[in-house]
Amino acid sequence: MAATPIMNTYNRLSVAFDHGAGAWLYDTDGNKYLDALSGIAVCGLGHSHPAVTHAISEQASRLIHTSNLYTIPLQERLAERLCAIAGMDSVFFGNSGAEANEAAIKLARRFGHQKGIDNPAIIVMENSFHGRTLATLSATGNRAVQVGFEPLVSGFVRAPYDDVDAIRTIAANNPNVVAILVEPVQGEAGIRIPADNYLNQLRDICDEHEWLLMLDEVQTGNGRTGKYFAYQHNAILPDVVTTAKGLGNGVPIGACLAAGKAATILSPGTHGSTYGGNPLACAAALAVVDTIQSENLCQRAEQLGQRICDGFRAQLGDSDYIREIRNKGLMIGIELTEAGTELAVLAKVKGILLNVTGGGRVVRLLPPLILSDSEADLLVNTLSKLIQIYAADEREI
Ligand SMILES: *Cc1c(COP(=O)(O)O)cnc(C)c1O
């Protein structure tokens, strides 16, 4: 019998937080922690950011929810802002990353049916993560997420990540493909960064075959990689881009943006969400977008990522316990030569919040974009020392 009536779907660390400010969280015993995970890439502006707090409180006292049966001016303003930033033409709002991806998957299937393809297929990648709903876990390239939930949703074709030739082989053999769904950087897989021109090549293949290029920017979006959206490093436009996590700074919201022919595929009655894009969530997201832009936080993410990784390389670079230190902006991965899952617990004891992903071998850091230089240095120094001690202990055993 579980100790609480919460369904046991998460292995939680034994700490509960009472409040937060900027990059810091304070537990119920008064201890403080540098939050280098940001609620898994959600609180990009840190905790209790005044612009977000103000927007939420103001909106909550005015109007929280009306449903999508009516015009929602804040939703329209947010859609205009996001489309202008992304180079997209229309947006569907949901409440999470999985819902944003569900919208993209439905859009791609309908696109296929409109082309006369009765069994449309979407190319998805090995080691990808797209969410926990049935369609998105079927799209996810990790058996652990799927096992026990069969039958999976069909219509997904799997390819290795960062392998353009594999996509060309599928193109030559599968006339049912209508889209590619891919993360610009794989987050859950352990911060896997593809070749610089990977997205450009996928764009070309999609153009050749009239497929939709659909980018899952649930984790990479909202400034985290050093551009508002990660594909902006490649100077391409996708047909569809999904985002969520950092968009509401903790207020649940997800968005599926589409351009050109993809922008008008979903029509009244084909998709919906009761809460999606409600006034409260849109007010929060507008405050987030405003702050990211007015404070140049994309650029800041780039600088901070460089500073942090330079620091780790200086302190850990010659350790034979470290396979690679890599980053795209503030998506930072320290790949170990062997599993180091306990590092999340040990770091918590030292007052640092992080997680270990990629099969237990990659220490993942997703710190807030508002981190100061001295907080960045504190993170590097504390964690480097911890990893050195841990590596030495492991070697002795
Ligand atoms: C977290 C994540 C999702 C799922 O988002 P939820 O809000 O948990 O549904 C989907 N795709 C990627 C790339 C993610 O990192």
The ligand as an ORCA input file, in Angstrom:
! r2SCAN-3c Opt
* xyz 0 1
  C       8.448     17.140    -22.038
  C       8.354     16.854    -23.477
  C       7.131     16.471    -24.060
  C       5.886     16.213    -23.258
  O       5.416     17.366    -22.631
  P       4.297     17.225    -21.478
  O       3.978     18.660    -21.137
  O       4.929     16.477    -20.350
  O       3.146     16.517    -22.061
  C       7.106     16.309    -25.429
  N       8.203     16.490    -26.186
  C       9.397     16.854    -25.654
  C      10.569     17.067    -26.549
  C       9.511     17.044    -24.279
  O      10.702     17.375    -23.759
*
